[in-house]
């Protein structure tokens, strides 16, 4: 396995639900060692500064470290775990899925419990089980065993379980947490590509915390960085699957990275959008223009930092986001790295200042 695949595997498999991103931060530190000056804000976001020709303009590339998951809220007398969702979950993708409970005594495997179909009534089969009625089975036979033997405590994070997998097409990768470990991987790759390049700015690769529960880390880290330009590195909803209409999600795997024209948290800076489109054309990078009526990104907080920051969302199309497993195409990922580097090389002081005119 080459270095890039190894990094993507490590970033995918490392646990890090909102509020528990410490292990992800350690992985980032390992991969940016020697590439950037590393610091951390007081909420936990990691800031990787790569100096260029001058201190400004400052270009902030943000990928959030957290993934959707759960937190143990209580333990029944029989040893079953009730949980709080962390991030947006749809009930249909939750039942019978494997999880890992991170306890002070170590990892405890579990499964989201479900009734077998043999004992369901006709009416029950037609209904979706609500999150509030779900539980996690860790194989305990009592509250005492779950707490004292396994070490489970209310407040423990619960991580979806999905090992990284190279698909039959080796350019297609399956794993958990691509939302948004892909964004993290992208800024690490950009920092690598900038080594030895005379870029006319200072670049900040930022791994933000708690995006999935309110874009919180983007708020504090943007205040710390004080960027002149901000780009949220994200996943886009790939709609190239049965049952999805073109107008619902137009992005397709292998057809290029996405520029989001709209989401519920951001209307992008039009000049920065055009810089992305024009740079893609110059570099021969295929580009998809999409929108997302629901959901927001870290750009929703970065663009209203201080006096305002020209901002944009750039993404890798990914199938099945906000579930245990996602799929993306390496062509889209590699083309986005190429495009980001091309844009950074063009973002000198004059170009950055003109974005806000």
ABEGO torsion letter per residue (X at the ends): XBAAAAAAAAAAABBBBBGAAAAAAAAAAAAABGABBBBBBAAGBBBBBBBBABAOBBBBBBBBABBBBBBBABBBAAGBBBBBBBEBBBAAAABGBBBBBBBAAEBBBBBBBBBBAAABBAAAAABBBBAAABBBBAGBABAAAAAAAAGBBBGBBBBBBBBBBBBABAABBBBBGAOAAAAAAAAAAAAAAABGBBBABBBBBBBBBGAAAGGAAAAAAAAAAGBABBBBBBBBBBABBBGBBAAABABBBGAEBBBBABBAABBBBAAAAAAAAAAAAAAGBBBBBBBBABEBBAAAAAAABEAEBBBBBBBBBBBGBGBABBBBBAAAAAAAAAAAAAAAAABBAAAAAAAAX
